[in-house]
Amino acid sequence: MPSITVKLYSVFFKMRLKNRLQSWIQTPPDESSNQEGVRTRPEEPVSASNPSFTDGIATKDIRVDPSTALSVRIFLPESALLPSERPQPKSKAEESSLKSENNGDQGYTPSGQNCRKLPIMLQFHGGGWVSGSNDSVANDSFCQRIAKLCDAIVVAVGYRLAPESKYPAAFEDGLKVLNWLGKQSNNSTGDEPWLVAHADPSRCVLLGASCGANIADYVARRTVELGKELDPVKVVAQILMYPFFLANEPTQSEIRLANTYFYDKAICLLAWQLFLPKDEFSLEHPAANPLAPNSGPPLKLMPPTLTVVAEHDWMRDQGVAYSEELRKVNVPAPLLDYKDTVHEFATLEMLLKTPQAEACAEDICIWVKKYISLGCHEFSY
C-alpha cells in the first residue's frame, strides 16, 4: 500500500484540484480574451532552463508557434558533445552559481562538424488536461532522468491547457511539434541549432504520462495516417504511462478504486468536462477511448507500444485492455505493472525519488533502446 505520507498528500491534492475544477465549471474562463491559450498555471512551480550542461544536461525553451502558447523544452545530454567540447567538472557551488547566471542567450553552441546524432523522445506531460507544464519542477526532473538513461534528446511539449483551449487543441499541438521537429533536421529549414546538429528524426519515440499518453497515442495514429508526409520523422515506438483512458463500460479497477489517490474518478470526469466541448462530451470519445469505433487506423499499424500501469489507479484496467488489444494484432506491446503505486507515481514531484519511480525510468529505457539504438540491439523483455 502507498505510504501514510502519500495518502495524506493525496487528500490535500484532491481537495485543491477539485475546488479548482469546480470553480472553472461554474465560471468558465473567457476563451476569446486569451486567444493564445495557456501552457502553465502561475501557482505551479517551474524550473528555469539551463543551457550549460549542469548535471550533464543542457536545457533550452523554444516558442514553436508565435500565434499560440505552444512551446517546447529541449533536454540535450552531454553525451551528444565531442570529448573536446565537454565542460570540465565543476564543484556543486560552481554549478549552483552557473544555474543562477544562465539565460536563454548563453550556453552551448554546436561546432557544426562531426556532431553526434541522438534519437528524439517527444514527451507530453500529465495534469488532467488543466494543469502541469513542460517546464514544471517535476517534469524537468523526469525528462532529465530519461535523457540521461536513454542517451536521447528529450523534447517536452508545452501544449495548451483546458479549459482555455479545449479539444482538439492539445492534440493538434502534439502533431504540430512533430512536424516542427522534421524541419529542424534540415540545415536549410531548421532554426534550432541543437536539433539541427544533434537530432536524428528517423529515431523518434513518443512518451506520454497520464493525459499526455492520450496525446502521444493520437500523434502515433496520425503518423500512421500521414505516412511519408512526415519524412524525415519516423516514430519507431511509443510509451504510454498510466494513460488517461476511459470508457462507458466500468472495469474492475474502476469499481474498486473509484475514490483512489490523487486523480480519482470524480476529479477525472470534471477534467474531461473541461477538456471536451460540451456537445462532444462522451466517455467513448476517441480522445478518451482508443478502442472506441472510428478511433483511427487499424491497431495492427500502430508502432511498438510500452504501457505502464499502477496498481492503485482506477484507470489501470483501461491501459491493460489497450495493451492486450495491440498484442492480439501482433504489435509488440509489453505491459509494466507496478505494485503499491498510484497514478503518476513516476512523474509527480513528491514521488520522483521512490524506488518504483526510479525503476520505472530504468525499465522504460531498457525497452526503448531496442528501437533507438543504431545497431538495433535486441533486448529480451
N, C-alpha and C positions, 0 to 999 in steps of 0.2 A: 504493500500500500504506500501511497505518497506520504511524505513526512508531515508532521504537525505544522511545520513552518509553511510548507506548500499549501496545506489545507487552509490555514489562516489567511495567507496571502491571497488565495483564490477567492475567499469570501469578499474581501475588500475590492479585489479586481473586478469581480462580477457586479458588485453594488455600484461601483463608479461607472463601469461601462454601460450597465443597464439604464442608469439615470441619464447618461449622455444620449443613448439611442432613443429613449422615450421622449426626451426634450426635442430632438430633431424631428421625430414623427409628429409631435404636437405642433411644433413651429418650424416647418421646413425652411431651410436657407433659400434665399432668393437666387436662383441659378443665373438669372440674367445680370445680376450685379457682379458676378465673378465668371467671366467668360473663359478665363484661363484654367479654372479649376484649382484645386489644392492637392499637394502631394504629401503634406505632413501637417501635424497638429502642433500648435505653439506650446501646449503643456507637455509634450513628449520630448525627452532629452535626445539631442543629436550629437554625433561625433564629427569634429572638424576633419576635413580632408587633410592629408599629409603626403605631399609628392616626393618625399626624400628617403624612402625605404627604411623608415623607423620600424624596428622589429621584423625586418625582412620583407615588408610590403609597402609599396607606394600607392597612394590613392588620389584620385582626381575626380571632380564633379563637372559634368558637361550638360548643358541645356540642349536637348535633342530637337525640340520643336519650339521655335520662338513664339508661336501663337498660343501655346498652352504651357502648363506647368511641367510637362513631361521632361524628365532628366534621367541621367544615369550616374552612378558612381563606379569608376573603374578601379579594380584591385589588381595591381601588377606585381607579381612576386619577383624578388631579387634574382631568382634563378634565370630570368629572361636576359640578364645582362652578361656580357663577356666578363671573364675574370678581371681584366684590366679596368673595367668600368665599375666594378662593385665597390661600394663605400667601405672605408676602413671601420672596424668595430669601434663603437663608442661606449662610454660609460652610461649608466642609467641617467645620471644628471645631465649629460650632454644631450641624450635623446629627448629628455623632457624639455630641455631648452629649445631644441630644434622643433619640436611639436608646436610650441607656443609661438615661434617666429615664422613658421612656414605659412605661405598663402598660395593661391592657385597660380601665381605667376612665377613661382620658384620650383626648384626640384629637377628631376631627371629629364634630360633631353636626349633622345636616341641619336647615335652616331650616324645611322643610316647605312652602315656597312656590316655585312655578315650578322645581322640581328637574328637572334634565336626566335623561332616562331613557336607559340604556345597555343593549345586549344582554348576555346572560349566556353565559359559556363554562364549562360544568361539566367540571372536569378530574380525571382519575384517573391517579395516579402509577404508575410501574413498580416493579420489585423482585422479580419472580418469585413473587408471592403472599406471600412470607415476610418481606420487608424493604421498606425505603423508607417514606416518610411524606409527608403533605401539607405538613408544615412543615419538611422537611429543607432544608439549605442549598441543595442543587441544585434541588429542586422550587420553593423560594421564588424563586430567581433566574429560573428558567424561566418561572414564572407571572407574575412582574413584567414580564418581557420581552414576553410575549404580551398582557398587559393594556394595556401602552403602545402596542404596534404596532397592535393591533386596536381600540383605544379601546373596550374592553369590560370588564365586571366578570367577573373570573375567580373561580370558587368551586371551590377544590381540596378534594377529598373525602378525609378520613382514614378510609378503610374498615378493617374488622377484618382482621387478618393471619392467615395459616395459620402453623403447624399448630394454634394455639389455637382458631381459628374456621375450620372447613372450609367447602367449598362447601355451600350457596349463600350464605353469609354476606356476602361481598364484593359479590356481585351484588345481593342484597337491599338492602344499604346504598346502592348507587348509585340504585336506584329510590326508596328512602325519601327521599333528599336531593332528588330531582326533585319528589316530592310536597310536601316541605317548602318548596321554592322557590315553588311555586304559592300556598301560604298567605301567603308573605311579600309578595306583590304586592298584598295587600288590607289596607287600613288597619285593618279590623275584626278580621282574623285574624293579621296579621303582627306579630311582636315583635322583628324585627331592623331597626332604623331605616335603616341604609344601604340595605338591599334594598327596604324599603317605599318609600323616597324615590327610588331611582335605578334599580331593576332593571325591565327590560321582559321578562317571561317569554315573550312571544309571539315573541321572537327568541333562542331558546336553542340553543346549539351544544354537542355532546358532544365532548370531546377526551381521548383516552386514549393513554398511552405504554406499550409492552410489554404486560404483563398487564392494564394499565389500558385498553388498546384492546379487550380482550375484554369488560371490564365495560361500556365505552361501547357496544359493539355489542349486548350483551344489553339494555341500557337502551333503545337505539333500537328493538329488536324489541318490547319491552314497550310502548313508547309507541304503536307501530302497533296492537298488540292492544287497548290500553286506549282509544285514540281520544279522544273528548271527555271521558272521565272525568278526564283530566289538565288540562282547562281551568283556568286561562288559559295553562298552559305549552304551548308548541308547539316541538318540536325541528325546526329548519329545516335542519340539516346535522350531519354528524359527521366527525371527523378521527381516523384510526387510524394512530398512529405505530409502525412496526415491530411489528405485532401478534404476540401470543404464540400464534399458531395452529399446530396440529399435525394430523396425520392418519396413518392406518396406512400409506398408500402413500408411500414415500420420494420426495422431489423431487430434482432435480439439485443444488440448493443444499444440501440436507441431506446428500447423498452427498459433495459436495465439501468442505463446511465444517463437518462434524460436530464437529470439535475446534477451532472458531474462537474468537475473542476474547470475553472476559467471560462471556457466557451460552452455553456450549457445550451440545451435545445431552445429555450425561450429567448436567450440572447441572440442565438444564430438566426432565428426566424425574424427577429427585429432587424438584424443586419441585412438579411435578404430583402425585406420590405423596403429598406432604404436604398438598396442597390438596384433592384429591378424596377423598371417603370410600372406604375400602378396597374395598367391594363395588361401587363405581361407576367404578373406575379403568379408563379406556379412552382411547386416542388419538382415538377417534371420538365422545367425549363432546361434547354440544352446547356446553359451555363451552370446549372445545379446538378444535373444528372447526365453524365456522358453516355449512359446506356439507354436513354430515352430515344424513342423513334425520331428519325431525322436529325440526329445529333452531329452528323458529319460523315466522312468517308468510312468505308468498311474498316472494322478494327484490325483486320489482318494486315492492313497497310501502315499501321502505326509503328513508330520506332521502338526499339527495346526500351522497356519501362520498368524502373525500380520503384516499388511502392513501400513507403514507410508508414506503419500504423502504431498507435499507442493503446495499451491495454485498457486504460480508463478514459477513453474517448468515445462519446456516444456515436460519432460518425465512423468509427473503426470499421464496421462491417461493410459500409458502402465502398471503402477503399479496397477491402478484401475482395468484394464481389467484382469490382472492375479489374483487379489483377487476375482473378480467375478467368474472366471472360477473354482477356488478352491471351492467356495461356491456351485456352481452348482453340484459338485460331493460330497457334504456333508462334506467337510473338514472345520473344524472351522477356519474361515479366516476373522476376522473383519478388517475394514479399518479405520484408523485415518487420517482425512483430516484437516490440519491446515491452517487457513486463514491468509492472509498477511505474508506468509512465502516463502522462496526461497529454492532451492536445498541445502542440507547440513545445514539447519537452526539450527539443534540441535547439530552439531558437528564441525562447523567452529569456530575458536578461538574467533573471534570478536562477535559471536552471542551466545556463551555459556551461558551468563548471562541474556539473554532475557526471558521474561515470557513464550514465546512459547517453547523455548528450555527446560526450567525447567519443564513445564507442560508435554512435550513430554516424558521426562525421567520418570516422575511420572506415567504417563499413561501406559508406557511400563511395569513398574514394577507391577502395579495393575493387568494387564492382565497375565503376565508371572507367577505370584505366584500361579495361578490356576494349573500350570503344574509342578512346582518345590517344592511346599510345601509338606512336608512328609504326612500331613493329607489330601492332595488333596482337600483343601477347594474350594468350588465353588464360583466364583465371577460373579456377574451379570454385563455384559458389554454392 
